[in-house]
Structure formats: C-alpha cells, structure tokens
Amino acid sequence: MKVILIGSADNWQDAPLKGETWGIHAVCLHRDVKMVWHMHRFEEEYYSGTADSETKIKKYVNENKIPMMCLNEHDDIPTSMEFPIEDMFPKYSESSISYMVWYAIHIGATEIELYGIMMAAFDEYHEQLKSVEYWIGYARGKGIKVTINEPTAICKGRQGLYGYDFMNPATKLGSVYKKEGEEAIYTLQRWRG
C-alpha cells in the first residue's frame, strides 16, 4: 500500500489526487484527502489568530466524514482518532510529519511519498527535521520505498555531502579548496583502482 503525505509547503499541489492521501492540518481546505492530521491542541489560545481555520477544518472533516488523527479523540469530531502513542517505539517525534511517517510504517505501508514537506524553516530544520529523517531512515531500513519530492531539506546536508562539499561552489570555502579537492579525488580514485 502506498501512502501519500501532503504538507503545506511548495509542491503540495503536485501530490496525486487519488490514493491513500494524508494531509496535514489545513491542506484539507485546499484539496481532498483521505485522512487529516492535526497533532496539536485545538485550544484557541494555542493557535492565536487561527481559530477560523480550525473551525473550517472541523467543519470539513465532519461534513465529509474524513478520519482525523489527533492527540486525542474529540466529542465534536466524531471521526477523530487518538494517535496510538503507546505503540510507537521509540517514542521519538518532533513534528506531525514524524508521526505520519511512523503511522504509515505501523499500518504496513510498502511505499511512502512526501509532497509539500520542505522542513527548511528555522524551527523545522533545527527541531523537527531530525525526527522526520530518523523515521524515513527507519522506513527505508525496513524495505519501504520512500520518495521525497522537491523542494525539500529532508535527507540533505546543509552544505552538501561531507568531505565533498568543496566541490559545491555555493559553499564558502568551495573555491579555496577546489584545486586541493580535485587532487584529493584524483588520488582517491587511483587508490581505489
């Protein structure tokens, strides 16, 4: 079974319309999904200024009877489901996307595709990216095919591949070490035969 995870960053529109599509938060207000993921509290004070969006999400889910994965079930959302945190091992998640990847693994996905999940904003990169990459690596280690659609920072080094980053002209020291690096690569290639 292929599971398609859809975030709200660039390229979310490229996600297939059919299949097992899971959308994060308000993605459901822009396209149909099979499951809405809302792994935050619903209290107004937590989401200052987004109460209207929260109301629209609840309305969409209730009117369309779409399952909604949450931290806990909600009486005003009959299709809400409590995330099975007791089954998650190790208990490591810094974002909704991490939970989505883990759950796809948990229910037996054989393929996972990510769209609109950039993970490049400061709080995402420093706090959330690590756990997303952990669960993607876990999935790949179990033989699950994972496709991460561009643009994204997932499973990419900030400066390129360590040790080879001198070949990237965008790095600060790229041009300084380019000649030295070319010589090192030539030596390494000769050494490897």
FIPADREN-8330 format. One record per residue (C-alpha): residue number from 1; residue in one letter; x, y, z. Coordinates in steps of 0.02 Angstrom, whole numbers, plus 50000, padded with zeros to 5 digits. Layout:
BEGIN
R / seq / type / px / py / pz
R / NUM / A / X / Y / Z
...
***
This chain:
BEGIN
R / seq / type / px / py / pz
R / 1 / M / 50000 / 50000 / 50000
R / 2 / K / 50064 / 50172 / 49953
R / 3 / V / 50034 / 50315 / 50074
R / 4 / I / 50050 / 50495 / 50012
R / 5 / L / 50092 / 50625 / 50144
R / 6 / I / 50048 / 50805 / 50100
R / 7 / G / 50114 / 50959 / 50189
R / 8 / S / 50079 / 51141 / 50152
R / 9 / A / 50246 / 51195 / 50077
R / 10 / D / 50286 / 51215 / 49892
R / 11 / N / 50235 / 51069 / 49781
R / 12 / W / 50089 / 51007 / 49887
R / 13 / Q / 49983 / 51032 / 49730
R / 14 / D / 50088 / 50901 / 49640
R / 15 / A / 50025 / 50762 / 49754
R / 16 / P / 49912 / 50635 / 49668
R / 17 / L / 49727 / 50664 / 49693
R / 18 / K / 49691 / 50478 / 49710
R / 19 / G / 49759 / 50350 / 49831
R / 20 / E / 49788 / 50347 / 50017
R / 21 / T / 49819 / 50534 / 50040
R / 22 / W / 49850 / 50608 / 50212
R / 23 / G / 49852 / 50797 / 50230
R / 24 / I / 49924 / 50898 / 50370
R / 25 / H / 49809 / 51024 / 50456
R / 26 / A / 49727 / 51144 / 50333
R / 27 / V / 49780 / 51053 / 50174
R / 28 / C / 49604 / 50981 / 50175
R / 29 / L / 49536 / 51156 / 50145
R / 30 / H / 49625 / 51160 / 49977
R / 31 / R / 49608 / 50981 / 49914
R / 32 / D / 49527 / 50817 / 49961
R / 33 / V / 49623 / 50695 / 50070
R / 34 / K / 49582 / 50526 / 50146
R / 35 / M / 49643 / 50575 / 50319
R / 36 / V / 49676 / 50741 / 50404
R / 37 / W / 49819 / 50752 / 50530
R / 38 / H / 49803 / 50875 / 50672
R / 39 / M / 49933 / 50834 / 50804
R / 40 / H / 49911 / 50996 / 50902
R / 41 / R / 49793 / 51057 / 51035
R / 42 / F / 49635 / 51139 / 50972
R / 43 / E / 49626 / 51275 / 51105
R / 44 / E / 49608 / 51450 / 51034
R / 45 / E / 49743 / 51523 / 51144
R / 46 / Y / 49869 / 51398 / 51074
R / 47 / Y / 49832 / 51449 / 50894
R / 48 / S / 49813 / 51635 / 50913
R / 49 / G / 49735 / 51703 / 50756
R / 50 / T / 49694 / 51535 / 50676
R / 51 / A / 49528 / 51497 / 50759
R / 52 / D / 49438 / 51524 / 50593
R / 53 / S / 49549 / 51396 / 50507
R / 54 / E / 49522 / 51272 / 50648
R / 55 / T / 49333 / 51293 / 50632
R / 56 / K / 49343 / 51264 / 50444
R / 57 / I / 49449 / 51107 / 50467
R / 58 / K / 49324 / 51035 / 50592
R / 59 / K / 49180 / 51078 / 50476
R / 60 / Y / 49266 / 50994 / 50326
R / 61 / V / 49306 / 50838 / 50424
R / 62 / N / 49131 / 50823 / 50497
R / 63 / E / 49037 / 50859 / 50335
R / 64 / N / 49143 / 50738 / 50234
R / 65 / K / 49162 / 50609 / 50372
R / 66 / I / 49350 / 50607 / 50346
R / 67 / P / 49456 / 50522 / 50480
R / 68 / M / 49561 / 50645 / 50581
R / 69 / M / 49713 / 50587 / 50678
R / 70 / C / 49734 / 50689 / 50836
R / 71 / L / 49823 / 50685 / 51003
R / 72 / N / 49658 / 50625 / 51075
R / 73 / E / 49479 / 50599 / 51018
R / 74 / H / 49360 / 50748 / 51014
R / 75 / D / 49174 / 50738 / 51050
R / 76 / D / 49138 / 50873 / 50921
R / 77 / I / 49232 / 50774 / 50785
R / 78 / P / 49154 / 50600 / 50776
R / 79 / T / 49288 / 50537 / 50654
R / 80 / S / 49433 / 50593 / 50764
R / 81 / M / 49554 / 50456 / 50813
R / 82 / E / 49680 / 50457 / 50953
R / 83 / F / 49856 / 50430 / 50892
R / 84 / P / 49918 / 50260 / 50956
R / 85 / I / 50064 / 50332 / 51054
R / 86 / E / 50078 / 50175 / 51161
R / 87 / D / 50125 / 50075 / 51005
R / 88 / M / 50259 / 50198 / 50948
R / 89 / F / 50435 / 50139 / 50985
R / 90 / P / 50548 / 50225 / 51009
R / 91 / K / 50441 / 50371 / 51062
R / 92 / Y / 50532 / 50499 / 50956
R / 93 / S / 50440 / 50635 / 50862
R / 94 / E / 50465 / 50821 / 50846
R / 95 / S / 50329 / 50852 / 50717
R / 96 / S / 50165 / 50796 / 50641
R / 97 / I / 50262 / 50732 / 50490
R / 98 / S / 50362 / 50614 / 50601
R / 99 / Y / 50201 / 50542 / 50670
R / 100 / M / 50132 / 50523 / 50493
R / 101 / V / 50286 / 50429 / 50432
R / 102 / W / 50284 / 50316 / 50586
R / 103 / Y / 50099 / 50279 / 50567
R / 104 / A / 50121 / 50235 / 50383
R / 105 / I / 50256 / 50110 / 50437
R / 106 / H / 50144 / 50048 / 50578
R / 107 / I / 49996 / 50007 / 50464
R / 108 / G / 50105 / 49916 / 50338
R / 109 / A / 50140 / 50040 / 50200
R / 110 / T / 50256 / 49973 / 50066
R / 111 / E / 50284 / 50145 / 49991
R / 112 / I / 50280 / 50322 / 50061
R / 113 / E / 50282 / 50481 / 49957
R / 114 / L / 50304 / 50656 / 50030
R / 115 / Y / 50241 / 50815 / 49946
R / 116 / G / 50243 / 50992 / 50012
R / 117 / I / 50356 / 50948 / 50158
R / 118 / M / 50505 / 51064 / 50149
R / 119 / M / 50570 / 51062 / 50329
R / 120 / A / 50681 / 51213 / 50293
R / 121 / A / 50610 / 51346 / 50409
R / 122 / F / 50719 / 51380 / 50561
R / 123 / D / 50609 / 51291 / 50689
R / 124 / E / 50579 / 51146 / 50570
R / 125 / Y / 50761 / 51124 / 50523
R / 126 / H / 50830 / 51133 / 50699
R / 127 / E / 50691 / 51047 / 50794
R / 128 / Q / 50587 / 50939 / 50679
R / 129 / L / 50695 / 50882 / 50533
R / 130 / K / 50796 / 50758 / 50635
R / 131 / S / 50648 / 50653 / 50687
R / 132 / V / 50573 / 50655 / 50511
R / 133 / E / 50739 / 50594 / 50441
R / 134 / Y / 50750 / 50462 / 50578
R / 135 / W / 50581 / 50386 / 50533
R / 136 / I / 50618 / 50396 / 50347
R / 137 / G / 50780 / 50302 / 50378
R / 138 / Y / 50686 / 50177 / 50485
R / 139 / A / 50560 / 50151 / 50344
R / 140 / R / 50697 / 50128 / 50215
R / 141 / G / 50785 / 50006 / 50330
R / 142 / K / 50626 / 49902 / 50332
R / 143 / G / 50625 / 49900 / 50142
R / 144 / I / 50489 / 50031 / 50121
R / 145 / K / 50514 / 50139 / 49966
R / 146 / V / 50515 / 50323 / 50018
R / 147 / T / 50505 / 50462 / 49888
R / 148 / I / 50536 / 50640 / 49947
R / 149 / N / 50479 / 50764 / 49816
R / 150 / E / 50571 / 50930 / 49790
R / 151 / P / 50590 / 51061 / 49853
R / 152 / T / 50641 / 50994 / 50023
R / 153 / A / 50781 / 50994 / 50150
R / 154 / I / 50742 / 50814 / 50203
R / 155 / C / 50889 / 50693 / 50191
R / 156 / K / 51006 / 50827 / 50125
R / 157 / G / 51158 / 50902 / 50206
R / 158 / R / 51156 / 51089 / 50226
R / 159 / Q / 51318 / 51109 / 50129
R / 160 / G / 51318 / 50951 / 50026
R / 161 / L / 51398 / 50783 / 50055
R / 162 / Y / 51525 / 50794 / 50195
R / 163 / G / 51702 / 50788 / 50131
R / 164 / Y / 51645 / 50825 / 49954
R / 165 / D / 51566 / 50992 / 49994
R / 166 / F / 51718 / 51082 / 49923
R / 167 / M / 51650 / 51033 / 49753
R / 168 / N / 51494 / 51137 / 49784
R / 169 / P / 51528 / 51317 / 49728
R / 170 / A / 51390 / 51376 / 49846
R / 171 / T / 51494 / 51331 / 49999
R / 172 / K / 51602 / 51467 / 50073
R / 173 / L / 51766 / 51378 / 50051
R / 174 / G / 51722 / 51287 / 49891
R / 175 / S / 51835 / 51386 / 49776
R / 176 / V / 51979 / 51389 / 49900
R / 177 / Y / 51982 / 51200 / 49916
R / 178 / K / 51928 / 51158 / 49738
R / 179 / K / 52104 / 51127 / 49671
R / 180 / E / 52157 / 51037 / 49828
R / 181 / G / 51996 / 50935 / 49822
R / 182 / E / 52017 / 50888 / 49640
R / 183 / E / 52191 / 50823 / 49680
R / 184 / A / 52121 / 50725 / 49828
R / 185 / I / 51984 / 50647 / 49721
R / 186 / Y / 52110 / 50600 / 49587
R / 187 / T / 52219 / 50518 / 49720
R / 188 / L / 52069 / 50429 / 49796
R / 189 / Q / 52012 / 50365 / 49626
R / 190 / R / 52187 / 50300 / 49589
R / 191 / W / 52197 / 50219 / 49761
R / 192 / R / 52029 / 50131 / 49735
R / 193 / G / 52087 / 50071 / 49564
***
